[in-house]
Amino acid sequence: MHPTTVEAHDTYPTATEKIIGDKTRPVPTYDKHLYVIPPGKQRAGRFPVDTSRSSLETDVLERKLSATTLLGRYRNPGSGRHALAVPYQGGDKTLLMHPDSLFSHEDGDDIVMDIIDPHRHDLADAAPKWSALARYTQDHADRVRRVLAFKITDGELRALDLTANGIAEKMQTASKDLLEALFASGGFSY
């Protein structure tokens, strides 16, 4: 058996509520996160993730949490010392992207990690970011099993494994149309 809970001598700041208009609303919480709300507090043992801006992220998170091989997950912050940051080229600048989530799975006798980035494929920076993630995975193949990007096509959640052969190179200069073609030819129902 592999441990899925560790005692962290650090904190991971995140909001458990948000203000919408003049009302305060709780942020939804989910299981199996590395950091959790401490015992004695409301929703203890869970971790808040504000998915209100992306139904795509909610769908992916709920499906990943239902996997029987899932040991734990980490909601990657958008910056800071707790974040996995992957460099990518944005024009003539080197920028950092922060994939949404890391999921640890049991795979036979091994523990493997999946990187998940459920963002809009039609944004100008999607292809360079996903290309960088694919290269990151190639460089860390001993630690990362795969990287999945997602989109919704005709109401169906589709995934594209960015570690598939040749995808990193195609992503390097991909347009929105090429991304559509890659999801159509290499994507799968999730």
Order of alpha helices (4+ residues) and beta strands (2+ residues): beta-beta-beta-beta-alpha-beta-beta-beta-beta-beta-alpha-beta-beta-alpha-alpha-beta
